[in-house]
Amino acid sequence: MPKLKAKEVRDFVVPPSDLRPSPHGSQRESAIIDCYLSRYGWTREASPSTKAAFLPGVPVVAEGTDRGRGAGGFDGHRADPSRSCGGDFFSAKVPDRRKDGGYATTAELIKAPLATVRAFIAAVGGHYRNRKAFPLAVIHTDGGDRFAPVIAEWCIRDMPRMFATVSNAEDWPLWSGIPLKPVNDRKRGAGGSPASVWVTLLRRELLGYDEAGNPKVKYTPDANGTYATITASFSQRSGAVFRTGTPDDFARDLDAATVLR
């Protein structure tokens, strides 16, 4: 895998933060990095060369803030020119609590046009073949605070391994190697999905804009959709084990997950 020069890894400008509440809640991800991970070298952003090396073909998001950051497909980066692709990377999913007090047992990894999702899958597959770790951390927080969340528990898995060892109990057709969820799939209830990771094709419709200027978009499952999303199961049936501890414990677990054993 490519090694980058130190200047390519470290020479970049961090976009200014947009403190308006995000329509997708990504401030919690930023806050976890700022509050608990920054002292271990993690940042929200990465240089253009680093992004291109780690996720080739995945375009940079134009806005460059928490409401649509410049890094697409990952959420945290730790610069290290001695490491392939310019350092370590991780993806974070920090869901809000449901009304019943629990958390969603699935995590949406990416939602984008088809070509971007295909490129993302190909890049993650390349990391598996080259033994480049890409931790996916699902983090449950208390308090609902977007800017100072309290970490309650977490589960960390290696995304490339998840993609390479995906279960597909009902033999759904594959889309770029990942099970494709049927458009009219029945409700699964407590049994969960027969696939551990799956793709859903979507039709994107712009419905207008809210008072704050955020686009109101509707995504509808459609076999001819031009967008796609990748979803992973983090239910107990999927084998997900959530760990509790201090923020430093979480940081150490994340650090350990960047090295495959």
N, C-alpha and C positions, 0 to 999 in steps of 0.2 A: 504494500500500500504506500501511497506517496508520503514522503517526508517534506516538510516545508521549511523554508528559511525563517529564522527568528523574526525578522522584520515583517514577513508575510503573516505571521501568527499574531504578533503583538501590536502592530501598527494599524489601529483602526479607531474610529470615533464612535462613542456610544451615543445613540440617538437620545434626545431629551424625552423624559417620561411624560406621559399624558395622565394626569391624576384624575381625570373624569372617570367615574365608575365604568368598567368595561362591560359590554353586553354579554361577554362570555366568561367573565370572572377571572381573567388571567392575572389580575393583580395579586391573587393569593399565591400563585406560582412565583411571581417576582418578589413578594414579601418573604417567602420562605428562603429564597436565595439571599436576599439582602440581610435578613435577620439571623439566619442560622448557617449559611454555607459560604458567604463571601470571605470569611476569615480563613477558610480552607482553600481559597483560590478560585472559587466558582463565580462566574458572572452570567448575566442574562444573554449577553451578545457574543459575537465572534467576528473575526475579520472576513471579508468577502472570499479571500483565498481559502480560508479554513472551511467555510460553508460549502464552497464548490468542491473541495476535496472530500469532505465527509458525506455529503448528499448530492452527488452530481446529478444534474437534470432537475433538481427541485428548486424552483425560482425563489428569489428573495421577495419577501412580502414588502410592499411599497411603503407602508406607513412608518414602520420602524419603531413602534411603541408597543406598550402593553395592549393596545387596542388593535393590534395588527403588526407584530414585530418584524424586524428585518431578518430574523432567523426563522426559517420554515422547517418544520419537522422535528426540531429538538428545542429544549427549553433552557438548558444550562450547559456551559462550556468552561473548561479549565485549560488555559493555554499551557502548552508544553511542546516546544519544537522538537524534542527528542522522541516524541510519540508520533505514530502515524496520523496523518490528517491534522496535525497541529495540536493534539492534546486529547483530552477526555470530553465526553458528551453524555448527557442524559436527557430523557424525556420525563416530564412530570405531569401528573393528572391530579388535580386537587378539587374534587367535587364538593359542592355544597350539600348540606344535610337535606334529606327528603322530609316531607311533612310528618312522616311517621317516626322520625328520629334516626333512621338508618341512612345508608349511603347506597348509591347505585352499585350494582355488582358487575357492571361493564364499563370499559374505558374506551372512548373514541380517540384513536391515535392520530388520525389526520383526516381532513375533509378538504377536497380540492378537485380541480379538473382531472379528467381521466389520465392525461399524459403525466401530470405531476404525481399522482398516486402510483402509477406504474414505475416511474423513476424512483420513488421512495422505496417501493418493494424491492426493486433491483439493487438499490444501494444497501439496504439492510441485508439482503441475501449475500452481497459481496463481503460485508463485515463478518458474516458467519463463516464463510469460506476462508477468510483471512484472519480469523480469531481476533477480531476487533470488538471489544465489548461495547454495548450500547444499552445501559440500564434504563428500564422503564419503572419509575417509582409512582405508585398510587398512594397518595397521602391523604388521610382523613384528619380533619382539623375540627377543633371546638370553637364556638363563639361566632362563627360566620364572618369574622372580620377580614376584609379584603387586604388590609394594610398591616395587620399585626396578628396573623393567625397563630393559634396554639396547636402544635402537632400532637394528635391523639394516638395515632398508629399509622403504620406504613407497611407496604409490601413491595419488594423490589425484585424484578425479573429481568433476564437478559432478552431484549427484543429480538435480536437475530436468532437466538435459539428458539424462541416462541414461534417465529415464522417457519423455521426449518423443521420443527417437530409438531406442527399443528395437527390437532385431532379433527376428524371429519366423519363422525359416526354414521351419518346418513348419506355419505358419498355425494354431497353437493358438487356441482361442476366447479372447476377451478378457474380463477381469473388471475393471471400472472402468478400462478402457483398457490393462491389463497382461496379457500372455499367461498363461493359466491352464494349469498343468501337469496333464496327464491323471493320474488316480489310479493307473492301472496302466502308466505310462510305462516303456519298457524301459530297462535299464541302458545308459548312454552310454559308459562307459569313457573313453579318452583323447580321444575326439571331443568330449566336453563337451555342454552343453545347446544345442539349436537356438535358444533364446531367450536374450538377454543379461540380461534381468530377467524374473522370473516369479513368479506367485502360486501357492501350494499351499493348498488348503482342508484343514482339520484337525478331527479329533474329539479333544477334550480329556478325559482321564480322570484323576481323582485316585486314586492308588494307596495313599496313606497318607503317613506322615511318617518321616523318618530320625531318628537319635538326637539330632541337633542341632536338630530342630524344623523342618527345611526340608521343604516339600511335595515328595512324589515324584509327578511328573506325567508321563503318557505322551501324546504327540501322534501320532495315526495319520491318514494321508491318507484323506479321506472326502469324496466329492462333496457330501454333505449336512452337512459340518462347520460348526460355529459359530465356529471360529477360523480364522485365516489367517496365513500368513507370506509375506513378500516376500524373494526371494533374488536376488542379482546375481552374475554371473560375473566373476572377476578372474583368469582363466587367461591364458596367453600367446596362445591362439587368440582370446580376446576383445579382444586389443589392450592388455591391461594391461601397463604398463611400471613396474617398481619401481626406485626411485632410492635410492642410498646417499649417506651424508654425515654431517655432525655433527647433533646435536639442534637447533642453531641453523639449519642448512640446512632441516631439516624445518619448523621454526617459520616460516621465511621463505616456504617453499612453501605452507604452510597460509594464511599471511597473503595471499599473492598470489591464492590460489584464492577468496578472499572478494570479489574484484572481477572481474566478467565483462568480457572484452575481445572 
